[in-house]
Amino acid sequence: MTPTAGGARSETEQSPPGEAARGRFAGLVGSRILAIADEVRALRAEGRQICNLSIGDFDPREFPIPQPLRERLESALRRGETNYPPAVGIPALREQVAALYAREFGLSIPAASIVVTGGSRPGLFAAYQLTVNRGDRVVFPVPSWNNDHYCVLAGATPVPIECGIETAFLPTAAMLARGLHGARLLVLNSPLNPSGTAFDSATLAAICDAVLEENAARSPDEAPLYLLYDQVYWTLTFGGLRHVIPQVLRPEMAPYTILVDGISKAFAATGLRVGWVCAPPHLAPQFSAFLGHVGAWAPRPAQVGVAEMLADTDAVAAARRTMQRGLQRRLELLHDGMLALRRDGLPVQPVAPAGAMYLSVRFGSPKGPGAAGPGRDPTEAIRRYLLDRAGLAAVPFEVFGFHGEPGWFRLSVGSVSESAIGELLVRLRGALEESPERQP
């Protein structure tokens, strides 16, 4: 070993190989949602009847991709569209995304600022990597999806803002106010995974004003505060709710807003892996270069098929109606069933869904064997009880960083039939009546 000037070994020499890398990602853990899915598969293999409301995915038997999209994908393959696409995405798809936003929102985003990605996750990952330096503060509400893990990957300092039922699990400008000072990134998602709730224009506009105020207070030498806005569920809104976008509400937000979107939820096409990121013009080349080096592009045949699908406005509208109706029927059936249980005095508290494919429900603690006791996690005890006694697989809000009231769960309806939901509600009633508790 070569000694340093002071006679001691260098830090690298003192540490076993790979120790530094392990330390950097020491806090990184696998997906708890996927772990629950593995548990469900094992139980089903044993012959158990399980209503799986844990995975934010679609069963193709319940929600197949739109036929016009399927036909265009098959045509692209037959034509030999199987080589590398441009790293930023094929021009036709980028242009159609720009046209979609202009048509739907009156939003002008140049195609040059749009980078196509292999699903929406690479856009989220890139936004963290390109705006956040090690130790920078990232503000995000909880519950929310994966922000804690992305902070670990970026070496960022997480600033979670806990939101409760009082604000439909969404942050307000007042809740975010102190966290934004000196922060580098604010991450929002609407409609929200996991709650199925969504921003209204007044709430989001006030948050935009807070971001603008924070940036106005910074010196030219200071890095700005960016808003990463995940809107992958925007086509799935119900009850007359209209999706809102920062730059539409406040055009001054354009230099600070990074939009992430894709087709996974809009077309039940999670496996096709077509997403995109819309960056401010001054950041777009960095996104292009970063994602190009990572090789995070979507497959060419999928890009070609999606570009042709988006150009067919009638097909897009029809697909959207089909998705909204199918999900809304399931969510309303589940929500109404939960309300009926609550009216009968059972420990259930549902939140009316506004969008996405999720229903938020709080269950009271069970009594008897397996119930929560000293030293036991009450929400995990509820989850196990629901799975064992009712065959209900659900994801606790703790998975999404929430540590408020125990007993909150995300129920996802993309992979179940209406009849399966009806059967679940019967089993759930029986399980809750076996172990009555006061309403949560």
C-alpha positions as CSV (number, residue, x, y, z in Angstrom):
1,M,0.0,0.0,0.0
2,T,1.2,3.5,-0.7
3,P,1.1,5.8,2.3
4,T,-0.3,9.3,2.1
5,A,1.8,12.4,2.9
6,G,0.9,12.0,6.6
7,G,2.0,8.3,6.7
8,A,-1.6,7.0,6.9
9,R,-3.4,5.0,4.3
10,S,-5.8,6.8,2.0
11,E,-9.6,6.4,2.7
12,T,-9.8,4.1,-0.3
13,E,-7.1,1.9,1.0
14,Q,-8.6,1.8,4.5
15,S,-12.0,0.6,3.2
16,P,-12.8,-2.8,1.8
17,P,-13.6,-2.8,-1.9
18,G,-17.1,-1.6,-2.6
19,E,-17.7,-0.2,0.8
20,A,-18.1,3.4,-0.4
21,A,-20.7,2.3,-3.0
22,R,-22.6,0.3,-0.4
23,G,-22.6,3.3,2.0
24,R,-24.0,5.6,-0.7
25,F,-27.0,3.3,-1.2
26,A,-27.3,1.9,2.3
27,G,-30.7,3.3,2.7
28,L,-32.1,1.9,-0.6
29,V,-34.6,-0.9,-0.3
30,G,-36.7,-2.8,-2.7
31,S,-40.4,-2.2,-3.5
32,R,-42.7,-3.2,-0.6
33,I,-45.6,-3.2,-3.2
34,L,-43.8,-5.9,-5.2
35,A,-43.2,-7.8,-2.0
36,I,-46.9,-7.8,-1.3
37,A,-47.5,-8.9,-4.8
38,D,-45.2,-11.9,-4.3
39,E,-47.1,-12.7,-1.1
40,V,-50.4,-12.7,-3.1
41,R,-49.0,-15.0,-5.7
42,A,-47.9,-17.5,-3.1
43,L,-51.3,-17.5,-1.4
44,R,-53.1,-18.0,-4.7
45,A,-50.8,-20.9,-5.5
46,E,-52.1,-22.4,-2.3
47,G,-55.6,-22.1,-3.6
48,R,-56.6,-19.0,-1.6
49,Q,-59.2,-16.6,-3.0
50,I,-57.5,-13.2,-3.0
51,C,-58.8,-10.0,-4.4
52,N,-55.6,-8.3,-5.3
53,L,-56.0,-4.5,-5.0
54,S,-52.3,-4.0,-4.3
55,I,-50.7,-3.5,-7.7
56,G,-51.1,-0.2,-9.7
57,D,-51.3,-2.2,-12.9
58,F,-54.0,-3.5,-15.3
59,D,-55.1,-7.0,-16.0
60,P,-55.3,-7.2,-19.9
61,R,-58.5,-9.3,-19.5
62,E,-60.1,-6.4,-17.8
63,F,-58.4,-3.5,-19.5
64,P,-56.8,-4.4,-22.8
65,I,-54.8,-1.8,-24.7
66,P,-57.0,0.0,-27.3
67,Q,-57.4,-2.0,-30.5
68,P,-56.3,0.9,-32.7
69,L,-53.0,1.1,-30.7
70,R,-52.6,-2.7,-31.0
71,E,-53.1,-2.6,-34.7
72,R,-50.5,0.2,-35.1
73,L,-47.9,-1.6,-33.0
74,E,-48.4,-4.7,-35.1
75,S,-48.1,-2.7,-38.3
76,A,-44.9,-1.0,-37.1
77,L,-43.3,-4.4,-36.4
78,R,-44.4,-5.8,-39.8
79,R,-42.7,-2.7,-41.5
80,G,-39.5,-3.5,-39.7
81,E,-39.5,-0.6,-37.2
82,T,-37.1,-2.5,-34.9
83,N,-33.8,-0.7,-34.9
84,Y,-32.6,2.0,-32.5
85,P,-34.8,5.1,-32.2
86,P,-33.2,8.5,-31.8
87,A,-32.1,8.9,-28.2
88,V,-34.6,11.7,-27.7
89,G,-37.4,9.9,-29.3
90,I,-38.7,9.8,-32.8
91,P,-39.8,13.2,-34.2
92,A,-43.4,12.1,-34.9
93,L,-44.0,11.1,-31.3
94,R,-42.5,14.3,-29.8
95,E,-44.6,16.4,-32.2
96,Q,-47.8,14.5,-31.3
97,V,-47.2,15.0,-27.6
98,A,-46.8,18.7,-28.2
99,A,-50.0,18.7,-30.3
100,L,-51.8,16.8,-27.5
101,Y,-51.0,19.4,-24.9
102,A,-51.9,22.2,-27.2
103,R,-55.2,20.6,-28.0
104,E,-56.1,19.6,-24.5
105,F,-54.7,22.5,-22.4
106,G,-53.8,25.3,-24.8
107,L,-50.2,24.7,-23.6
108,S,-47.3,25.5,-26.0
109,I,-44.4,23.1,-25.4
110,P,-42.0,22.9,-28.3
111,A,-41.2,19.3,-29.5
112,A,-37.5,20.1,-29.0
113,S,-38.2,20.2,-25.2
114,I,-39.8,16.8,-25.2
115,V,-37.7,13.7,-24.6
116,V,-39.2,10.2,-25.0
117,T,-38.4,7.7,-22.2
118,G,-38.9,4.0,-21.5
119,G,-42.0,4.6,-19.3
120,S,-42.3,7.6,-17.0
121,R,-39.8,6.5,-14.4
122,P,-36.6,7.5,-16.3
123,G,-38.0,11.0,-16.6
124,L,-38.5,11.2,-12.8
125,F,-35.0,9.7,-12.2
126,A,-33.4,12.2,-14.7
127,A,-35.2,15.2,-13.1
128,Y,-33.6,14.3,-9.7
129,Q,-30.2,13.7,-11.2
130,L,-30.1,16.9,-13.3
131,T,-31.5,19.4,-10.7
132,V,-30.3,18.0,-7.4
133,N,-26.7,18.0,-6.0
134,R,-25.7,15.8,-3.1
135,G,-27.2,17.2,0.1
136,D,-29.7,19.5,-1.7
137,R,-33.2,19.5,-0.2
138,V,-36.1,17.9,-2.1
139,V,-39.6,18.8,-0.8
140,F,-42.5,16.4,-1.4
141,P,-45.8,15.5,0.2
142,V,-46.5,12.2,1.8
143,P,-48.1,9.9,1.0
144,S,-46.5,9.9,-2.4
145,W,-44.8,7.4,-4.6
146,N,-41.1,6.6,-4.5
147,N,-39.8,10.1,-3.7
148,D,-37.9,8.8,-0.6
149,H,-36.1,6.2,-2.9
150,Y,-35.3,8.8,-5.5
151,C,-33.8,11.0,-2.8
152,V,-31.5,8.1,-1.8
153,L,-30.4,7.6,-5.5
154,A,-29.7,11.3,-5.8
155,G,-28.0,11.8,-2.4
156,A,-30.6,14.4,-1.7
157,T,-31.9,15.5,1.7
158,P,-35.6,14.6,1.8
159,V,-38.1,17.1,3.2
160,P,-41.4,15.2,3.5
161,I,-44.5,17.2,4.2
162,E,-47.2,15.0,5.8
163,C,-50.7,15.5,4.4
164,G,-53.8,14.1,5.9
165,I,-57.5,13.5,5.2
166,E,-58.2,17.2,5.9
167,T,-56.6,18.2,2.6
168,A,-57.4,14.9,0.7
169,F,-53.7,13.9,1.3
170,L,-52.6,16.8,-0.9
171,P,-50.3,19.7,0.2
172,T,-51.4,23.3,0.3
173,A,-49.1,26.3,-0.2
174,A,-49.3,27.0,3.5
175,M,-48.1,23.5,4.3
176,L,-45.2,23.8,1.9
177,A,-44.1,27.3,2.8
178,R,-41.3,26.7,5.2
179,G,-40.0,23.7,3.3
180,L,-39.5,25.6,0.1
181,H,-37.0,28.1,1.4
182,G,-33.6,27.1,0.0
183,A,-34.9,23.8,-1.5
184,R,-33.8,22.6,-4.9
185,L,-36.8,20.6,-6.1
186,L,-40.5,20.3,-5.3
187,V,-42.2,17.1,-6.4
188,L,-46.0,16.9,-6.9
189,N,-48.2,14.3,-8.5
190,S,-51.9,14.7,-9.6
191,P,-54.1,12.7,-9.6
192,L,-52.2,11.3,-6.7
193,N,-50.8,7.9,-6.2
194,P,-51.8,6.5,-3.7
195,S,-54.9,8.5,-2.7
196,G,-56.8,8.9,-6.0
197,T,-57.3,12.6,-5.1
198,A,-56.3,15.5,-7.3
199,F,-55.4,19.2,-7.1
200,D,-58.0,21.9,-7.9
201,S,-56.9,25.0,-9.7
202,A,-56.9,27.3,-6.6
203,T,-54.7,25.0,-4.6
204,L,-52.2,24.4,-7.3
205,A,-52.1,28.0,-8.3
206,A,-51.3,29.0,-4.8
207,I,-48.4,26.5,-4.7
208,C,-47.2,27.9,-8.0
209,D,-47.2,31.4,-6.5
210,A,-45.1,30.1,-3.6
211,V,-42.6,28.7,-6.0
212,L,-42.4,31.9,-8.0
213,E,-42.0,33.9,-4.8
214,E,-39.2,31.7,-3.6
215,N,-37.4,32.0,-6.9
216,A,-37.9,35.8,-7.0
217,A,-36.1,36.0,-3.7
218,R,-33.0,34.2,-4.8
219,S,-30.0,35.9,-6.2
220,P,-28.8,35.3,-9.7
221,D,-26.0,33.1,-8.3
222,E,-28.4,30.8,-6.6
223,A,-29.9,27.7,-8.3
224,P,-33.6,27.9,-8.8
225,L,-36.3,25.9,-7.2
226,Y,-37.8,23.5,-9.8
227,L,-41.2,21.9,-9.7
228,L,-41.3,18.3,-10.9
229,Y,-45.0,17.6,-11.8
230,D,-45.9,14.0,-12.4
231,Q,-49.2,13.9,-14.3
232,V,-49.2,10.3,-15.6
233,Y,-52.8,9.8,-14.4
234,W,-54.2,13.0,-15.9
235,T,-56.5,11.4,-18.4
236,L,-58.2,9.4,-15.5
237,T,-60.3,12.0,-13.8
238,F,-63.9,11.7,-12.7
239,G,-66.9,13.7,-11.7
240,G,-66.3,16.6,-13.9
241,L,-62.9,17.3,-12.4
242,R,-60.5,18.9,-14.9
243,H,-56.8,18.3,-14.6
244,V,-54.7,21.4,-13.9
245,I,-51.1,22.1,-15.0
246,P,-48.7,24.6,-13.4
247,Q,-47.7,26.5,-16.6
248,V,-51.4,26.8,-17.6
249,L,-52.4,28.3,-14.3
250,R,-49.2,30.5,-14.1
251,P,-47.3,30.9,-17.4
252,E,-44.4,32.3,-15.4
253,M,-43.8,28.8,-14.1
254,A,-42.6,27.6,-17.5
255,P,-38.9,28.0,-16.8
256,Y,-39.2,26.1,-13.5
257,T,-41.6,23.2,-14.4
258,I,-40.7,19.7,-15.5
259,L,-43.6,17.6,-16.6
260,V,-43.5,13.8,-16.6
261,D,-46.1,11.8,-18.4
262,G,-46.7,8.7,-20.5
263,I,-49.2,6.2,-21.9
264,S,-49.0,3.5,-19.2
265,K,-52.2,4.6,-17.4
266,A,-54.0,6.4,-20.2
267,F,-54.1,3.3,-22.4
268,A,-53.6,0.5,-19.9
269,A,-50.2,0.0,-21.6
270,T,-47.8,-0.4,-18.6
271,G,-45.7,-3.0,-20.4
272,L,-45.2,-1.0,-23.6
273,R,-42.9,1.5,-21.7
274,V,-43.6,4.7,-23.5
275,G,-43.3,7.9,-21.4
276,W,-41.8,11.4,-21.9
277,V,-40.5,14.3,-20.0
278,C,-41.2,18.0,-21.0
279,A,-38.3,20.1,-19.7
280,P,-37.8,23.9,-19.7
281,P,-35.9,24.8,-22.9
282,H,-32.7,25.5,-21.1
283,L,-32.7,22.1,-19.4
284,A,-33.9,20.0,-22.4
285,P,-30.4,19.4,-23.9
286,Q,-29.3,18.1,-20.5
287,F,-32.2,15.7,-20.3
288,S,-31.5,14.6,-23.9
289,A,-27.9,13.9,-23.2
290,F,-28.4,12.2,-19.8
291,L,-31.2,9.9,-21.0
292,G,-29.3,9.2,-24.2
293,H,-26.3,8.0,-22.2
294,V,-28.5,5.9,-19.9
295,G,-30.2,4.3,-22.9
296,A,-33.6,4.9,-21.4
297,W,-35.5,5.2,-24.7
298,A,-38.8,3.4,-25.5
299,P,-38.7,0.7,-28.1
300,R,-39.0,2.1,-31.7
301,P,-42.2,0.0,-32.6
302,A,-43.9,1.3,-29.5
303,Q,-43.0,4.9,-30.3
304,V,-44.2,4.6,-33.8
305,G,-47.5,3.0,-32.8
306,V,-48.1,5.6,-30.1
307,A,-47.3,8.5,-32.4
308,E,-49.9,7.2,-34.9
309,M,-52.4,6.6,-32.1
310,L,-52.1,10.1,-30.7
311,A,-52.6,11.5,-34.2
312,D,-56.0,9.8,-34.3
313,T,-57.9,12.1,-32.0
314,D,-61.1,10.1,-32.3
315,A,-59.3,6.9,-31.2
316,V,-57.7,8.7,-28.3
317,A,-61.0,10.1,-27.1
318,A,-62.7,6.7,-27.3
319,A,-59.9,5.0,-25.4
320,R,-60.1,7.7,-22.7
321,R,-63.8,7.2,-22.3
322,T,-63.4,3.4,-22.0
323,M,-60.7,3.7,-19.4
324,Q,-62.6,6.3,-17.4
325,R,-65.9,4.4,-17.4
326,G,-64.3,1.1,-16.5
327,L,-62.3,2.5,-13.6
328,Q,-65.0,4.8,-12.4
329,R,-67.5,1.9,-12.2
330,R,-65.1,-0.2,-10.1
331,L,-64.1,2.7,-7.9
332,E,-67.7,3.7,-7.3
333,L,-68.7,0.1,-6.6
334,L,-65.9,-0.2,-4.0
335,H,-66.5,3.2,-2.5
336,D,-70.3,2.6,-2.2
337,G,-69.6,-0.8,-0.6
338,M,-67.3,0.8,1.9
339,L,-69.8,3.5,2.7
340,A,-72.5,0.8,3.3
341,L,-70.1,-0.9,5.8
342,R,-69.5,2.3,7.6
343,R,-73.2,3.1,7.8
344,D,-73.6,-0.2,9.6
345,G,-71.1,0.8,12.2
346,L,-68.1,-1.1,10.9
347,P,-64.6,0.4,11.1
348,V,-64.2,1.7,7.6
349,Q,-63.6,5.3,6.3
350,P,-63.3,5.7,2.5
351,V,-62.4,8.8,0.6
352,A,-64.4,9.7,-2.6
353,P,-62.1,9.0,-5.6
354,A,-61.4,11.9,-8.0
355,G,-59.0,10.3,-10.4
356,A,-56.4,7.6,-11.1
357,M,-57.3,4.0,-10.3
358,Y,-57.1,4.2,-6.5
359,L,-59.4,4.4,-3.5
360,S,-58.1,5.5,-0.1
361,V,-59.7,3.6,2.8
362,R,-59.0,3.6,6.5
363,F,-59.7,0.4,8.5
364,G,-60.0,0.2,12.2
365,S,-57.8,-2.1,14.2
366,P,-59.0,-5.7,14.5
367,K,-59.5,-7.4,17.9
368,G,-58.6,-11.0,18.9
369,P,-55.8,-13.2,17.6
370,G,-53.4,-11.4,15.3
371,A,-54.5,-8.0,16.5
372,A,-52.1,-5.2,17.1
373,G,-50.6,-5.1,20.6
374,P,-47.6,-3.6,22.4
375,G,-44.7,-3.4,20.1
376,R,-46.7,-4.4,17.0
377,D,-47.3,-2.2,14.0
378,P,-51.1,-1.5,14.0
379,T,-51.3,-1.0,10.3
380,E,-49.4,-4.2,9.5
381,A,-51.8,-6.0,11.9
382,I,-54.7,-4.7,9.9
383,R,-53.2,-5.6,6.6
384,R,-52.6,-9.2,7.7
385,Y,-56.1,-9.4,9.2
386,L,-57.7,-8.2,5.9
387,L,-55.5,-10.5,3.8
388,D,-56.1,-13.6,6.0
389,R,-59.8,-13.1,6.9
390,A,-61.2,-11.3,3.8
391,G,-58.8,-12.2,1.1
392,L,-58.1,-8.5,0.5
393,A,-54.6,-7.5,-0.6
394,A,-54.0,-3.8,-0.1
395,V,-51.0,-1.5,0.3
396,P,-50.6,0.5,3.5
397,F,-49.9,4.2,3.2
398,E,-46.7,3.7,5.2
399,V,-45.2,2.3,1.9
400,F,-45.7,5.8,0.6
401,G,-43.9,7.5,3.5
402,F,-47.0,8.3,5.5
403,H,-46.7,8.0,9.3
404,G,-49.9,9.7,10.4
405,E,-53.1,7.9,11.5
406,P,-52.7,4.2,11.3
407,G,-54.9,2.0,9.1
408,W,-54.9,3.9,5.8
409,F,-54.6,1.8,2.6
410,R,-54.4,2.2,-1.1
411,L,-56.9,0.0,-3.0
412,S,-56.1,-0.3,-6.8
413,V,-58.9,-1.5,-9.1
414,G,-57.1,-1.9,-12.5
415,S,-56.7,-5.7,-12.2
416,V,-60.0,-6.8,-10.9
417,S,-63.5,-7.3,-12.3
418,E,-66.7,-5.8,-10.9
419,S,-67.9,-9.2,-9.8
420,A,-64.6,-9.8,-7.9
421,I,-65.2,-6.5,-6.0
422,G,-68.7,-7.6,-5.1
423,E,-67.5,-10.9,-3.7
424,L,-64.8,-9.1,-1.8
425,L,-67.3,-6.8,-0.1
426,V,-69.2,-9.8,1.2
427,R,-66.1,-11.4,2.6
428,L,-65.0,-8.0,4.1
429,R,-68.3,-7.5,5.9
430,G,-68.0,-10.9,7.4
431,A,-64.4,-10.3,8.5
432,L,-65.2,-6.9,10.1
433,E,-68.3,-8.2,11.8
434,E,-66.2,-11.0,13.4
435,S,-64.0,-8.3,15.0
436,P,-66.0,-5.1,15.6
437,E,-64.2,-2.0,16.5
438,R,-65.2,1.7,16.8
439,Q,-65.2,3.6,13.5
440,P,-61.9,5.2,12.6
